[in-house]
């Protein structure tokens, strides 16, 4: 069972403080009881402990921990971890997200090298690199992303690289910097349907995110693009269909659809738990719309099974060429 995290330790003491101070004045939302199909076991394996030790030794952050991902036990047992660069504090306060909001620290110039070393030490065939939003930086952290990609190429040349980026809203030229670093997969999540952006993702703009994904394909048609949404936030099925069409119009190759899980009582509530049969229906529709790769299930997350999915994605493109 994933733990709801609403406290974090102060870096200068053992005292705990609210993880989301900006949300403390919000009324508590009810937490629905999870159905059997969405429950997971607590992480206790040897592989999990070894992955955590490597992450700690390099002073790295992972979205697995910061976002309270329900798949952390499974992924870390296999030494798969999604590195979260540019700190653990985000400049935005999305209603669905468990990452801390506040004033971020300065970028660590040693982080790209540390990430490269960790990837090599873990022997990763495929790695996912994501980040917090850094609206405080003139380029949104684009140059730092590019340096991390370069460091991984240097430390582990055979590793394929997937990046999951912020939207670089109002950061002219930022997307081009990241695209030029040539990751194997460029992922940016739309997260939800346009109607819910104001309440769920207020700091973002739906069509800006779509244009970012479209820009990747315009700049490098061979680069794989990927995007995902959560369901169970109150969206209608027809709205999900429209998001699929928008993604295809932007040239997105790979779509992920997963169940939204409420991190704390101060976050947006779960509207409903979507049954696995409905996820299967979404998968069938997405394949019919022309996506090369679809991952749709209650526990689907952007980086869950990313390595295996990347192999399938490449194979699907090759099959089209035959």
C-alpha positions in Angstrom: 0.0 0.0 0.0 1.4 3.4 -0.9 1.8 5.8 2.0 0.1 9.2 2.1 2.9 11.6 2.9 2.0 15.0 4.3 5.1 15.8 6.4 8.8 16.2 5.6 11.8 16.6 7.8 13.4 20.0 8.1 16.9 19.8 6.5 18.4 21.5 9.6 16.8 19.5 12.3 14.7 16.4 13.0 11.5 18.4 13.3 8.8 17.7 10.8 7.0 20.4 8.9 4.1 20.3 6.5 5.2 19.0 3.1 2.8 21.3 1.3 2.6 24.6 3.3 0.8 26.3 0.4 -2.0 23.8 0.7 -2.6 23.9 4.4 -5.5 26.3 4.3 -7.4 24.1 1.9 -10.2 22.0 3.4 -9.5 18.3 3.8 -10.7 16.2 0.9 -12.1 12.7 1.5 -9.7 9.8 0.8 -11.6 7.0 -1.0 -10.8 3.4 -0.1 -8.6 1.8 -2.8 -10.1 -1.2 -4.6 -8.1 -4.4 -4.7 -6.7 -3.8 -8.1 -4.8 -0.7 -7.1 -3.1 -2.0 -3.9 0.6 -2.6 -3.8 2.9 -4.1 -1.2 5.3 -2.1 0.9 8.9 -2.1 -0.5 11.2 -4.4 1.6 13.4 -6.3 -0.9 17.2 -6.4 -1.0 17.2 -4.8 -4.5 15.1 -1.9 -3.2 17.6 -1.3 -0.4 20.6 -1.5 -2.8 19.0 1.0 -5.2 18.2 3.4 -2.3 21.8 3.1 -1.1 23.1 4.2 -4.6 20.7 7.1 -4.8 21.7 8.3 -1.3 25.4 7.9 -2.0 25.2 10.2 -5.0 22.9 12.7 -3.1 20.3 12.4 -5.8 16.5 12.9 -5.7 14.0 10.5 -7.4 10.5 11.2 -8.5 9.8 7.7 -7.2 10.1 9.0 -3.6 9.1 12.6 -4.0 5.9 11.8 -5.8 5.1 8.8 -3.6 4.9 6.5 -6.7 3.0 3.2 -5.9 5.4 1.3 -8.1 8.6 2.2 -6.2 9.0 -1.3 -4.6 8.8 -3.1 -7.9 11.0 -0.7 -9.8 13.7 -0.2 -7.2 13.9 -4.0 -6.7 15.0 -4.2 -10.4 17.4 -1.2 -9.9 15.1 1.1 -12.0 14.8 4.6 -10.6 13.7 7.8 -12.2 16.2 10.5 -11.3 14.7 13.9 -10.5 17.2 16.7 -11.2 17.4 20.3 -10.2 16.4 19.7 -6.5 13.3 18.4 -4.7 11.4 21.7 -4.5 9.1 22.9 -7.3 8.1 26.4 -8.2 4.5 25.3 -8.9 1.8 23.9 -6.8 -0.3 21.5 -8.9 -3.2 20.0 -7.1 -2.3 16.4 -7.9 1.4 16.4 -7.2 3.2 15.4 -4.0 6.5 17.2 -4.8 7.3 20.0 -2.4 6.5 23.6 -3.5 8.7 26.6 -2.5 11.9 28.5 -3.3 14.3 26.0 -4.8 18.0 25.9 -4.0 20.7 26.9 -6.6 21.5 24.2 -9.2 24.2 21.8 -8.2 26.9 21.9 -10.9 28.1 18.4 -9.9 24.6 16.9 -10.4 25.1 15.9 -14.0 28.2 14.0 -13.2 26.6 12.3 -10.2 23.6 11.2 -12.3 25.9 9.8 -14.9 27.9 7.9 -12.3 24.7 6.5 -10.7 23.4 5.3 -14.1 26.7 3.5 -14.8 26.9 2.0 -11.3 23.3 0.7 -11.5 24.1 -0.7 -15.0 20.9 0.8 -16.5 20.1 -0.1 -20.1 17.4 2.7 -20.1 17.1 5.7 -17.7 14.4 8.2 -17.2 15.4 11.7 -16.1 12.7 14.1 -14.9 12.8 17.4 -12.9 10.8 19.8 -10.8 9.5 23.0 -12.5 12.1 25.7 -12.3 10.3 28.9 -13.3 12.9 30.8 -11.3 15.6 30.0 -14.0 15.9 32.0 -17.2 15.8 28.8 -19.3 13.7 26.7 -16.9 16.6 24.4 -16.4 17.0 23.5 -20.1 20.8 23.7 -20.1 21.0 21.6 -17.0 18.9 18.9 -18.7 21.3 19.0 -21.6 24.3 18.6 -19.3 22.7 15.6 -17.6 22.1 13.9 -21.0 25.7 14.6 -22.0 27.0 13.2 -18.7 25.0 10.0 -19.1 26.3 9.5 -22.6 29.9 9.9 -21.3 29.5 7.6 -18.3 27.3 5.0 -19.9 27.4 5.2 -23.7 25.0 2.3 -24.3 22.2 3.5 -22.0 19.2 4.9 -23.8 17.9 8.1 -22.3 14.3 9.2 -21.7 13.6 12.7 -20.4 10.4 13.8 -18.8 10.5 17.6 -18.9 8.5 20.6 -17.5 6.7 22.7 -20.0 9.3 25.5 -20.3 6.4 28.0 -20.2 7.5 31.4 -21.4 11.2 30.3 -21.7 12.1 31.2 -25.2 14.7 28.8 -26.8 14.6 26.4 -23.8 12.9 23.5 -25.6 15.4 23.8 -28.5 18.4 23.4 -26.1 16.9 20.1 -24.7 15.9 18.7 -28.1 19.5 19.4 -29.3 20.9 17.2 -26.6 19.3 14.3 -28.4 17.6 12.1 -25.8 16.1 8.9 -27.2 12.6 9.8 -25.8 11.2 13.2 -25.1 8.3 12.9 -22.7 6.1 15.7 -21.4 2.9 14.9 -19.7 -0.4 16.7 -20.4 -1.6 15.2 -17.1 -5.3 15.9 -17.5 -8.0 17.2 -19.9 -8.1 20.9 -20.8 -11.3 21.6 -18.7 -9.5 20.6 -15.5 -6.3 22.6 -16.0 -7.4 25.6 -13.9 -8.1 23.5 -10.8 -5.6 20.6 -11.3 -2.6 22.2 -13.2 -3.1 26.0 -12.7 0.5 27.0 -13.5 0.4 25.3 -16.9 -1.3 25.9 -20.2 -2.7 22.9 -22.1 -1.9 24.2 -25.6 1.6 25.3 -24.6 2.3 21.7 -23.6 0.9 20.4 -26.9 3.1 22.8 -28.8 6.1 21.7 -26.9 5.5 18.1 -28.0 4.8 19.3 -31.6 8.0 21.3 -31.6 10.1 18.2 -30.8 8.7 16.4 -33.8 9.3 19.5 -36.0 12.9 19.7 -34.9 13.7 16.0 -34.9 11.1 13.8 -36.6 13.0 10.6 -35.6 13.0 11.4 -31.8 10.3 9.4 -30.0 7.8 11.6 -28.2 5.6 10.5 -25.2 2.9 12.0 -23.1 0.5 10.8 -20.4 -2.6 11.7 -18.5 -4.3 10.6 -15.3 -7.9 9.5 -15.1 -10.2 9.6 -12.0 -10.1 13.3 -11.6 -13.6 14.0 -13.0 -12.9 13.9 -16.7 -15.4 12.5 -19.2 -14.6 9.7 -21.6 -15.2 12.0 -24.5 -12.6 14.4 -23.1 -10.0 11.7 -22.9 -10.7 10.8 -26.6 -10.1 14.5 -27.5 -6.8 14.5 -25.7 -5.8 11.4 -27.6 -6.6 13.2 -30.9 -4.7 16.3 -29.8 -1.6 14.1 -29.0 -1.8 12.4 -32.4 -2.1 15.7 -34.1 1.1 16.8 -32.3 2.8 13.6 -33.5 3.0 11.8 -30.1 4.2 8.2 -30.5 3.5 6.8 -27.0 0.6 7.5 -24.6 0.4 6.5 -21.0 -2.9 6.5 -19.0 -3.0 5.8 -15.3 -5.2 6.2 -12.2 -4.8 9.4 -10.2 -4.0 8.7 -6.6 -4.5 11.4 -4.0 -1.2 12.1 -2.1 -2.7 13.8 0.9 -6.1 15.1 2.1 -5.0 18.6 1.0 -4.7 17.5 -2.7 -7.4 17.1 -5.3 -9.7 14.3 -4.4 -10.1 11.1 -6.4 -13.4 11.4 -8.3 -13.5 7.6 -8.9 -11.3 4.6 -9.3 -11.4 3.6 -13.0 -11.9 -0.2 -13.5 -9.2 -2.1 -15.3 -11.7 -3.0 -18.1 -12.1 0.7 -18.8 -8.3 1.1 -19.1 -8.3 -1.8 -21.6 -10.9 0.1 -23.6 -8.8 3.2 -23.6 -5.8 1.1 -24.7 -7.8 -0.3 -27.7 -9.0 3.1 -28.7 -5.5 4.7 -28.5 -4.0 1.9 -30.7 -6.8 2.4 -33.2 -5.9 6.1 -33.3 -2.4 5.3 -34.4 -0.1 5.5 -31.3 2.9 3.3 -31.7 2.9 2.4 -28.0 0.1 2.5 -25.4 0.4 1.8 -21.6 -3.0 2.0 -19.9 -3.7 0.5 -16.5 -4.5 1.6 -12.9 -0.8 1.6 -11.9 0.6 2.9 -15.2 3.0 5.8 -14.6 5.3 7.6 -17.1 8.4 5.8 -16.2 6.9 2.4 -15.1 8.5 -0.3 -17.3 10.1 2.4 -19.3 13.0 0.3 -20.5 10.8 -2.6 -21.7 8.3 -0.1 -23.3 11.1 1.6 -25.1 12.2 -1.6 -26.7 8.6 -2.2 -27.8 8.3 1.3 -29.1 11.4 0.9 -31.3 10.1 -2.4 -32.6 6.8 -0.9 -33.5 8.4 1.8 -35.6 10.6 -0.8 -37.3 7.5 -2.9 -38.1 5.9 0.1 -39.8 9.0 0.4 -42.1 9.0 -3.2 -43.1 
